[in-house]
């Protein structure tokens, strides 16, 4: 088994265990809104938003690197 996959599975298992143990209702306040939801759902949403943000930022960095490499290989003519 790939070592990276092993660590991802361990971290995913720990995240699921942590979320499963936090099922109490949490009340959220943001500006004028108030929302009550289970902590497990809140933690899952925060984890999902964090993973998606990291994925998008990583893709953006890769895109910028490729764009810079393409521009340095073929500089615009003046």
N, C-alpha and C positions, 0 to 999 in steps of 0.2 A: 504494500500500500504506500502511496506517495506520502511523504512526511507532511507536506503542506495540507493535503486533504485530511490527514489525521488530526492536525491541529484545528482545522476549521470545524471538523465534526465534534471535537472536544469542546470548543468554544460555543458551538451551537447547542450542544447538550447542556452546558452550564447556563446559557441564556434561557433555555426552556425551563430548566429547573428553577432558576431565579424567578422567572415570570409566574410559574405555577405556584410558588410559595407566597406570592403577593397578590391575593385575590380580593383584598379589602377594597371598599369603595373610596375613591379619592375625589375630592372636590377641587376643580380647577377654576381659577379666576384669571381672566384676561380682559383688561380694560373694563368694559361694561357687561361682559358675558360671564356667566357662571355655568359650569358643566360638571356633572357628576358621572363618573365612569369607574370601572374596576381598574385597579392598579396594573393588573396583568395586561389589559388592553392598552392602557396608557404606555406601559413599558414596551409592548410590542410595536406600537405606533412610533415611539421615539426611536427604537432600534431600526425600524424600517426606514424612517426618514434619514437617519444617520448613514445607513448603508447606501441608500439611493444618492444622497449628497456626495458621499465619497466616490461612488461609481461615476457620477456625472463629472465631478471635478477631475478625476483621473482621466476620463475620456477627453476632457477639454485640454488638459496638459499635453496628452499625446498628440492631439490635433494641432496644437500650437507648435510643438516640436517639429512635426512633419511639415507644417507650413513654413517654418523658419528654414529648415533644411532645403526645401524646394526653392525658396527665394535666394539662398546663398549659392546654390548650384547654378541657377539661371538668373543672375541679377537683371533688373530691368535696364533696357538700353536707353541711353540719353542722347 
